[in-house]
Amino acid sequence: MKIRAKGFTLIELVVVIIVLGILAVIAIPKFINLSQDAHDATAKTAFSSFKTGVSLYHSCWLASGNSGYVKDLSCYGEGDIDSSATGYPLGTDTATSENGTKLHGSYCKQVWQGLLDEEFTLAMHTTDGAQDPFVKGNDILYWYSGGNISDPDTYCYYNYIADDHQKGSENWQLKYFPGTGETSVGKGALSFPQP
């Protein structure tokens, strides 16, 4: 009795490879879009939580009967966030804020960490002689523009770069104005660190 070995023919293997190739061409773009959708949702959720935190902080400041700069507002969170002169969160160590009227870059990180419990890796968007901030592992780049909170062009900005670390790419961006409590979310590009 002769036993015949069974296996795939060359034609069958080629057909299977072609079918797998077609499936990969169809599935990979859908997977990439799902990945981007997840990043978009993460950024929008974090920025929405930040906006809610700003609102709650200001409500606490108003309900406490405060006016002007308050150090360590006790009714919000752990009671360690200082207010701007207008009652919005400014930072946790604002001794150099001239009674809540000046914004510094370090305050932006302090506000983010004071309002949100989410685990994001924040990196400063500056040229301080250290490393390039546009590297994998950094989720959000932050810094500020302006100085006096009464100036309408003074704000903290936070760019979500976890989805694309290339300089010049458009990422979700949150701008926070500590003078008015306004937040705006949109797409923005950061191409090089600010001086």
PEZI-V588950 format. One record per backbone hydrogen bond with DSSP energy under -0.5 kcal/mol. CO is the residue of the C=O (numbers start at 1). NH is the residue of the N-H. Records with the same first field share a line. If there is no record, write none. Layout:
BEGIN
CO=NH + NH
END
This chain:
BEGIN
1=3
2=4
3=5
9=13
10=14
11=15
12=16
13=17
14=18
15=19
16=20
17=21
18=22
19=23
20=24
21=25
22=26
23=27
24=28
25=29
26=30
27=31
28=32
29=33
30=34
31=35
32=36
33=37
34=38
35=39
36=40
37=41
38=42
39=43
40=44
41=45
42=46
43=47
44=48
45=49
46=50
47=51
48=52
49=53
50=54
51=55
52=56
53=57
54=58
55=59
56=60
57=61
58=62
59=63
60=64
61=66
62=65
70=83
72=74
73=76
76=79
80=82
81=73
82=90 + 91
84=87
85=68
88=84
91=82
94=97
97=101 + 102
100=85
101=149
104=107 + 108
105=108 + 109
106=110
107=111
108=112
109=113
110=114
111=115
112=116
118=120
120=122
121=139 + 140
123=142
124=126
125=194
126=128
133=135
135=138
137=139
139=161 + 162
140=123
141=159
142=125
143=157
145=155
147=103
148=151
151=154
153=155
155=145
156=176
157=143
158=160 + 174
159=141 + 161
160=172
161=164
166=169
169=190
171=188
172=160
173=186
174=158
175=184
176=156 + 178
177=180 + 181 + 182
182=177
184=175
186=173
188=171
189=191
190=168
194=127
END
